[in-house]
């Protein structure tokens, strides 16, 4: 069993589900919950066997990943509660027992008297603010791939520590993964990005075709640089 989810909220690739649930792989387990809670007709083992039968004979058409739906912002219908003379819809945060209280923010006084340290002064002198410095004057183009990140330090540490990783295209129909968008700081999106990194996957802001083309362009540029100069230019 792994703390993971599918790359899309809904999939019709039932072969993938069967492979993940097959004996020896055991990445997920399937349980037939209807019979399990109908007065004790089946125990847990029997409910597992009942769930694998329609999965193996091909009678299931699609699967919905609830965790992936929640991370994509798809929520259940709100609960209807009585309020005053009528009814109102309660938000999930108000009714969920697992909701954590809001984090208290700490504030401190801003020090305006002290000047910049000697190190900061030298940093400003050493920074090249001209357009020749490609690190400071980056422009997204065909020779770059933009990785979606909610925490830059965490993402850089992950890339440095992992020997192998996979780049995936932006999920279809999702407006929250636009380049340079602040929505990556959203709690649901942040949790999704961390889960993807945990499973050695990095999401990009490109579609499937665009990602393939730009990765090919980056590869060709890097190969040419190594052949001509003997040093790689990829960073």
N, C-alpha and C positions, 0 to 999 in steps of 0.2 A: 504494500500500500504506500502511495506517495502523495504528498501534499501538492497537488497539481490540478490543472483544469485544461479543457480543450482550447484550441486557438480561436474557435468561433463559438458563439452561444448555442447555435443549432447546427447539427450535422446530419447528413443522410448517409454517411460512410459507416454503415453498421459493421463492416469488416474490421475497421479500426477498433470499435468497441469490443467486438468478439476477441480480437487479438489481445487487448489490454486485460480482458477478464479471463483469458485462457489459463489453464493450469500450467504452472511453471513461470508465467509472467506475473500474474496476480497484482497488476497495478491498480485495478479496481475490483470491487465485488458487487454482485447484483442480488437484490432481494425483492421478492414479490410481496409488497406491503399490504395489499388488500386482504389476502388470506391470513397474513400474519396477525392482523388485528381483528379478525372476525371471530371472536370468541375462542381463540386458541385452536383453530382447525389445524394449523401447521406450526411446527417449531421453527427455529431460525434455519436449521439445516434444510428442512423441507421447503422453506420459503426461498432459499438460494436455488435449489434444484428447479422449483417452479419458474423462477425468473430466467434461468438459462435456456429453458425449452423454447420459448418464442424467439430468443436471441439467436439460437442455433439453427432453427428451421426457416429463418428469413421472413417471418411474419411482421417484424417491426420495420417501419419506414424511416423514422428519424429519431434522434435523441437530443434532448435539451439539457445543457449543462447549467444547473441553477447557479453554481458559484460564478461561472463565467458571465452569466446574465447579470448578477448583482454587481460584478466589477465593471460591467459595461453600462451600468446605470438603469437597468431594467428592474423595476420594483413591483411587488405585489400590490393589488388594489388596497387602498387604505381601509382601516376598520371603521365601521359606522357606529358612533357613540351618541348617546343622548346628551343634549346640551340646551338648557333653558327650555324654550317652548317647542323645540324641534330636535333635529339630529345634525351632527357635524361629523366630518371625516378626520379621524386622528392620524397624525403622522406616525410612521414606523418607529421613529426615535422615541416617541412618547409612550408606546405600548410594548416595545421590545424589552424583555428582561435582561438581555445581554448588552444593552447599550451602556457605554461608559460615560461617566459625567464629563462635562466640558473641562478641558485643561486650563488651569488658572495661569494667567500670564504674569510674569514678574517684570517690573519696570525699575530702571535706575536713572539717576540724574545724569544728564549729558555734561561732560567736562569740556568747557570751551576755553579754558585757560592754557592748558598744555599744548605745545606745538608738536609738529610731526617729529618722529624720532630720526636719528641719523640714518638708520637703515632705509626708512621710507623715503627720505630725501634722495638717497643714492638710487633707489629704485626708480624714482621719477626721472632722474637724469639719464638712466640707462635705457629707459623705454624709448623705442623708436616709433614715433607717432606718424611717420610718413607712410605713404601707401605701399612702400616696398616691403614692409613687414607683413607677410601673409597671415601670421598668427593673430595680429591685432586687427587686420583689415580683411577678415574672411568674408567671402561672398559665395553662397551656395551655388554650385553648378554641377556639370556632368562628372567632374572629377572628385566629387565628395558624396558621402552618404550621411544623412542626418539621423542620428540615433535619438529616440525619445527617452528623456531622462527626467525623473522627479527629484533626484539628488545627484548632482554632478560628482561629488567626492565619492559617493558609494558606487556609482557607475564606473568611474576611472579605476578604483580599487578592484572591482570585479574583473574588468578587462585585463588588468595587470596580473591578477592571480590565476585566471583561467587560461589553460593551454588551448582549449578549443571552445568555440561558441558559434551560434547560428544566428543569422540575421533574417528577420521575417518582415513581410510587408505590412503596411497599415491595415487594420481590419476594415472591411468594406462598409461603407455607409456611416462611418464614425467621424463626427465633426470635431471631437475633442483631441484628435491627434494631428492637428494642423501644425506646420512648422512654426517654431518660436511662440507657441501658444502657452499661456499661463495655466491652462486646464490640467497640465501634467502634475500640478501640485494638488489637485483634487484628491481626497482621501481614497476614493474607489480606484481612480486611475493609478495613484501611487502604489496601492496594494497589488494591483494587476502587474505593474512594471516590476515590482520586487519578486512576485511569484514567477514571472517569466525569466528573470535573471537567475533565480534559484534553480530553474530547469534549463539553464544555459541557452536562453533565447533572448535576443535583443530586438525590440520593435523599432522600426524606422518610420519616417513620415512619407515613404514612397509606396506606390501601388506595386502590384506584382510585376508588371512589365517594366515599369520605371526602375525598380530595384535591380532587376536582372541586367538592364542596360548599363546602369551606372556602376554596378559592381564590376562588369566587364571592362568599362572605361578605366576604373581605378586600377584594376589588375594589369591592363596593358601599359598604363603610365608607369606603374611601379616596376614592371619587367624591363621597360625601356631605360628607366633611370639606373637600374642595377647593371644592365649591359653596357651603358655608355660611361657611367661614372664609377661603378663598382660599389656604390652606396645606395641604400634605399631612401626614398623620400616620403614614405608613408608614415603618417603620424595621426 
